[in-house]
Each structure stands twice: as C-alpha cells, then as structure tokens.
Amino acid sequence: MITKGFFRSIRHPLYASLLYLARGAWRKQIGWIATLLALMASLSLVATTRADERECVEVWGDEYRE
C-alpha cells in the first residue's frame, strides 16, 4: 500500500483521469448520446471505486482507513 506522494491525496488516479476524460468528451460533443455515455462511464467508475475500496479495507483494515 502506497501512503506517500500523490496516492496520499487520491487513491484512484486512473479512475479520476477516466472520469475527467468522459466529462471532457461529453463537453466536446454535447448531445443525448454523449450524455448517456458519460453518465454510464461515471456510474461504472463510481461502482468500481466502491468495490476497490471495500477490497482494500478487507486486506489492510484500519491502516487503509487512516
């Protein structure tokens, strides 16, 4: 588990970058299809992040929560 540097502030930098990518693509081509795709990508990333958080808490426990 990494607790220093960039990962101290943000635990999922790849997920965050994908979220920004989806929103940026939506802003480039605003429409109902782009809105639907950006929403689906966002919801998928939130679900993946929550599942990963649960797994990390199971593995590292209180150390991870801190």
DSSP file (Angstrom, degrees, kcal/mol; ACC not computed):
  #  RESIDUE AA STRUCTURE BP1 BP2  ACC     N-H-->O    O-->H-N    N-H-->O    O-->H-N    TCO  KAPPA ALPHA  PHI   PSI    X-CA   Y-CA   Z-CA
    1    1 A M              0   0    0      0, 0.0     2,-0.5     0, 0.0    63,-0.0   0.000 360.0 360.0 360.0 131.7    0.0    0.0    0.0
    2    2 A I        +     0   0    0      1,-0.1     3,-0.0     9,-0.1     0, 0.0  -0.814 360.0 166.1 -95.5 127.9    1.3    3.4   -1.0
    3    3 A T        +     0   0    0     -2,-0.5     2,-0.3     6,-0.0    -1,-0.1   0.320  52.6  71.5-123.0   5.1    0.8    6.2    1.6
    4    4 A K  S >  S+     0   0    0      4,-0.0     3,-0.8     3,-0.0     4,-0.1  -0.789  86.3   4.9-121.5 164.1    3.1    8.9    0.3
    5    5 A G  T >> S-     0   0    0     -2,-0.3     3,-1.4     1,-0.2     4,-0.6  -0.339 122.6  -9.2  70.5-144.3    3.1   11.3   -2.5
    6    6 A F  H >> S+     0   0    0      1,-0.3     4,-1.8     2,-0.2     3,-1.1   0.842 131.0  60.1 -59.3 -38.6    0.3   11.6   -5.0
    7    7 A F  H <4 S+     0   0    0     -3,-0.8    -1,-0.3     1,-0.3    -2,-0.2   0.629  90.7  70.2 -71.1 -12.7   -1.5    8.5   -3.7
    8    8 A R  H <4 S+     0   0    0     -3,-1.4    -1,-0.3     1,-0.1    -2,-0.2   0.858 110.0  32.4 -69.7 -33.4   -1.8   10.1   -0.2
    9    9 A S  H << S+     0   0    0     -3,-1.1     2,-0.5    -4,-0.6    -2,-0.2   0.823 130.1  28.8 -91.4 -36.4   -4.4   12.6   -1.6
   10   10 A I     <  -     0   0    0     -4,-1.8    -1,-0.3     1,-0.1     6,-0.0  -0.978  58.0-169.1-133.7 120.4   -6.1   10.5   -4.3
   11   11 A R  S    S+     0   0    0     -2,-0.5     3,-0.1     1,-0.2    -1,-0.1   0.718  85.2  38.8 -82.4 -21.0   -6.4    6.7   -4.0
   12   12 A H     >  +     0   0    0      1,-0.1     4,-2.3     2,-0.1    -1,-0.2  -0.567  59.9 159.9-130.8  69.6   -7.6    6.1   -7.6
   13   13 A P  H  > S+     0   0    0      0, 0.0     4,-2.4     0, 0.0     5,-0.2   0.846  78.5  53.4 -63.4 -33.2   -5.8    8.4  -10.0
   14   14 A L  H  > S+     0   0    0      2,-0.2     4,-2.2     1,-0.2     5,-0.2   0.931 110.1  46.8 -67.0 -43.8   -6.6    6.2  -13.0
   15   15 A Y  H  > S+     0   0    0      1,-0.2     4,-2.1     2,-0.2    -1,-0.2   0.905 112.3  51.1 -63.5 -40.6  -10.3    6.3  -12.2
   16   16 A A  H  X S+     0   0    0     -4,-2.3     4,-2.3     1,-0.2    -1,-0.2   0.914 109.6  49.6 -63.1 -42.6  -10.2   10.0  -11.7
   17   17 A S  H  X S+     0   0    0     -4,-2.4     4,-2.1     1,-0.2    -1,-0.2   0.884 110.4  50.4 -66.0 -36.8   -8.4   10.5  -15.1
   18   18 A L  H  X S+     0   0    0     -4,-2.2     4,-2.4     2,-0.2    -1,-0.2   0.863 108.9  52.4 -67.6 -35.0  -11.0    8.4  -16.8
   19   19 A L  H  X S+     0   0    0     -4,-2.1     4,-2.2     2,-0.2    -2,-0.2   0.925 110.7  46.8 -64.9 -44.7  -13.8   10.4  -15.2
   20   20 A Y  H  X S+     0   0    0     -4,-2.3     4,-2.5     1,-0.2    -2,-0.2   0.872 111.1  53.3 -64.0 -36.9  -12.3   13.6  -16.5
   21   21 A L  H  X S+     0   0    0     -4,-2.1     4,-2.6     2,-0.2     5,-0.2   0.929 108.9  48.4 -63.3 -45.7  -11.8   12.1  -19.9
   22   22 A A  H  X S+     0   0    0     -4,-2.4     4,-2.0     1,-0.2    -2,-0.2   0.916 114.3  45.9 -61.7 -43.4  -15.5   11.1  -20.1
   23   23 A R  H  X S+     0   0    0     -4,-2.2     4,-2.2     2,-0.2    -1,-0.2   0.876 112.3  50.9 -68.8 -36.5  -16.6   14.5  -19.0
   24   24 A G  H  X S+     0   0    0     -4,-2.5     4,-1.6     2,-0.2    -2,-0.2   0.907 110.0  49.4 -66.4 -41.6  -14.2   16.2  -21.4
   25   25 A A  H  X S+     0   0    0     -4,-2.6     4,-1.5     1,-0.2    -2,-0.2   0.887 110.6  51.6 -63.8 -38.4  -15.5   14.1  -24.3
   26   26 A W  H  < S+     0   0    0     -4,-2.0    -2,-0.2     1,-0.2    -1,-0.2   0.917 108.6  50.3 -62.9 -43.7  -19.1   15.0  -23.3
   27   27 A R  H  < S+     0   0    0     -4,-2.2     3,-0.5     1,-0.2    -1,-0.2   0.799 108.2  54.3 -66.7 -27.9  -18.2   18.7  -23.3
   28   28 A K  H  < S+     0   0    0     -4,-1.6    -1,-0.2     1,-0.3     2,-0.2   0.868 125.6  20.1 -72.4 -36.2  -16.7   18.4  -26.8
   29   29 A Q  S  < S-     0   0    0     -4,-1.5     2,-0.3    -3,-0.1    -1,-0.3  -0.617  80.9-168.6-135.7  72.9  -19.8   16.8  -28.3
   30   30 A I        +     0   0    0     -3,-0.5     2,-0.3    -2,-0.2    -3,-0.1  -0.471  34.3 114.8 -70.5 128.4  -22.8   17.6  -26.1
   31   31 A G  S  > S-     0   0    0     -2,-0.3     4,-2.4     1,-0.1     5,-0.2  -0.952  78.0 -85.4-176.5 175.8  -25.8   15.6  -27.0
   32   32 A W  H  > S+     0   0    0     -2,-0.3     4,-2.3     2,-0.2     5,-0.1   0.876 125.0  48.5 -70.6 -34.7  -28.1   12.9  -25.6
   33   33 A I  H  > S+     0   0    0      2,-0.2     4,-2.6     1,-0.2    -1,-0.2   0.936 113.8  46.4 -68.3 -44.7  -25.9   10.0  -26.7
   34   34 A A  H  > S+     0   0    0      2,-0.2     4,-2.7    -5,-0.2     5,-0.2   0.891 112.4  51.5 -63.0 -39.1  -22.8   11.7  -25.3
   35   35 A T  H  X S+     0   0    0     -4,-2.4     4,-2.4     2,-0.2    -2,-0.2   0.929 110.9  47.6 -62.9 -45.3  -24.7   12.5  -22.1
   36   36 A L  H  X S+     0   0    0     -4,-2.3     4,-2.5     2,-0.2    -2,-0.2   0.916 113.8  46.9 -61.8 -44.4  -25.8    8.8  -21.8
   37   37 A L  H  X S+     0   0    0     -4,-2.6     4,-2.5     2,-0.2    -2,-0.2   0.908 112.8  48.5 -66.1 -41.9  -22.3    7.5  -22.4
   38   38 A A  H  X S+     0   0    0     -4,-2.7     4,-2.4     2,-0.2    -1,-0.2   0.897 112.8  49.1 -65.0 -39.3  -20.7   10.0  -20.0
   39   39 A L  H  X S+     0   0    0     -4,-2.4     4,-2.6    -5,-0.2     5,-0.2   0.918 111.7  48.3 -65.6 -43.6  -23.2    9.0  -17.3
   40   40 A M  H  X S+     0   0    0     -4,-2.5     4,-2.3     2,-0.2    -2,-0.2   0.911 112.8  48.2 -62.8 -42.3  -22.7    5.3  -17.9
   41   41 A A  H  X S+     0   0    0     -4,-2.5     4,-2.3     2,-0.2    -2,-0.2   0.915 112.6  49.1 -63.6 -42.9  -18.9    5.8  -17.7
   42   42 A S  H  X S+     0   0    0     -4,-2.4     4,-2.3     2,-0.2    -2,-0.2   0.928 112.4  46.8 -63.8 -46.1  -19.2    7.8  -14.5
   43   43 A L  H  X S+     0   0    0     -4,-2.6     4,-2.4     1,-0.2    -1,-0.2   0.886 112.0  51.3 -64.6 -38.6  -21.5    5.3  -12.8
   44   44 A S  H  X S+     0   0    0     -4,-2.3     4,-2.4    -5,-0.2    -1,-0.2   0.905 110.5  48.6 -64.0 -41.6  -19.3    2.5  -13.8
   45   45 A L  H  X S+     0   0    0     -4,-2.3     4,-2.5     2,-0.2    -2,-0.2   0.886 111.0  50.2 -67.2 -38.4  -16.2    4.2  -12.3
   46   46 A V  H  X S+     0   0    0     -4,-2.3     4,-2.4     2,-0.2    -2,-0.2   0.932 112.3  47.5 -64.2 -44.7  -18.1    5.0   -9.1
   47   47 A A  H  X S+     0   0    0     -4,-2.4     4,-2.1     1,-0.2    -2,-0.2   0.907 113.1  48.3 -62.4 -42.3  -19.1    1.4   -8.8
   48   48 A T  H  X S+     0   0    0     -4,-2.4     4,-2.4     2,-0.2    -1,-0.2   0.902 111.0  50.8 -65.1 -41.5  -15.6    0.1   -9.5
   49   49 A T  H  X S+     0   0    0     -4,-2.5     4,-2.6     2,-0.2    -2,-0.2   0.918 110.2  49.2 -62.7 -44.3  -14.1    2.6   -7.0
   50   50 A R  H  X S+     0   0    0     -4,-2.4     4,-2.2     2,-0.2    -1,-0.2   0.908 111.7  48.7 -62.7 -42.1  -16.5    1.5   -4.2
   51   51 A A  H  X S+     0   0    0     -4,-2.1     4,-2.1     2,-0.2    -1,-0.2   0.910 112.3  48.8 -64.1 -41.7  -15.7   -2.2   -4.9
   52   52 A D  H  X S+     0   0    0     -4,-2.4     4,-2.5     2,-0.2    -2,-0.2   0.897 109.2  52.8 -64.8 -40.7  -12.0   -1.5   -4.8
   53   53 A E  H  X S+     0   0    0     -4,-2.6     4,-2.3     2,-0.2    -2,-0.2   0.923 108.9  49.6 -60.5 -44.5  -12.4    0.5   -1.5
   54   54 A R  H  X S+     0   0    0     -4,-2.2     4,-2.0     1,-0.2    -1,-0.2   0.914 111.6  48.9 -61.1 -42.5  -14.2   -2.5    0.1
   55   55 A E  H  X S+     0   0    0     -4,-2.1     4,-2.0     1,-0.2    -1,-0.2   0.902 110.6  50.0 -64.3 -41.5  -11.5   -4.9   -1.1
   56   56 A C  H  X>S+     0   0    0     -4,-2.5     4,-3.1     1,-0.2     5,-0.5   0.885 109.4  51.2 -65.6 -38.7   -8.7   -2.6    0.3
   57   57 A V  H  X5S+     0   0    0     -4,-2.3     4,-1.9     1,-0.2    -1,-0.2   0.891 110.0  50.7 -65.0 -38.4  -10.4   -2.3    3.7
   58   58 A E  H  <5S+     0   0    0     -4,-2.0    -2,-0.2    -5,-0.2    -1,-0.2   0.896 117.5  39.3 -64.1 -39.8  -10.7   -6.1    3.8
   59   59 A V  H  <5S+     0   0    0     -4,-2.0    -2,-0.2    -5,-0.1    -3,-0.2   0.938 133.6  18.9 -77.1 -48.3   -7.0   -6.5    3.0
   60   60 A W  H ><5S-     0   0    0     -4,-3.1     3,-1.1     1,-0.2     4,-0.3   0.569  85.1-173.7-106.5 -11.4   -5.4   -3.7    5.0
   61   61 A G  T >X< +     0   0    0     -4,-1.9     4,-1.6    -5,-0.5     3,-0.7  -0.232  66.5   0.7  61.0-134.6   -8.1   -2.8    7.6
   62   62 A D  H 3> S+     0   0    0      1,-0.3     4,-2.0     2,-0.2    -1,-0.2   0.813 127.1  63.6 -62.0 -33.0   -7.6    0.2    9.8
   63   63 A E  H <4 S+     0   0    0     -3,-1.1    -1,-0.3     1,-0.2    -2,-0.2   0.897 106.4  45.1 -59.0 -40.0   -4.3    1.0    8.3
   64   64 A Y  H <4 S+     0   0    0     -3,-0.7    -1,-0.2    -4,-0.3    -2,-0.2   0.889 108.7  55.9 -71.3 -39.3   -6.1    1.7    4.9
   65   65 A R  H  <        0   0    0     -4,-1.6    -2,-0.2     1,-0.3    -1,-0.2   0.855 360.0 360.0 -62.3 -34.9   -8.9    3.7    6.5
   66   66 A E     <        0   0    0     -4,-2.0    -1,-0.3     0, 0.0    -2,-0.2   0.494 360.0 360.0 -68.3 360.0   -6.4    6.1    8.1
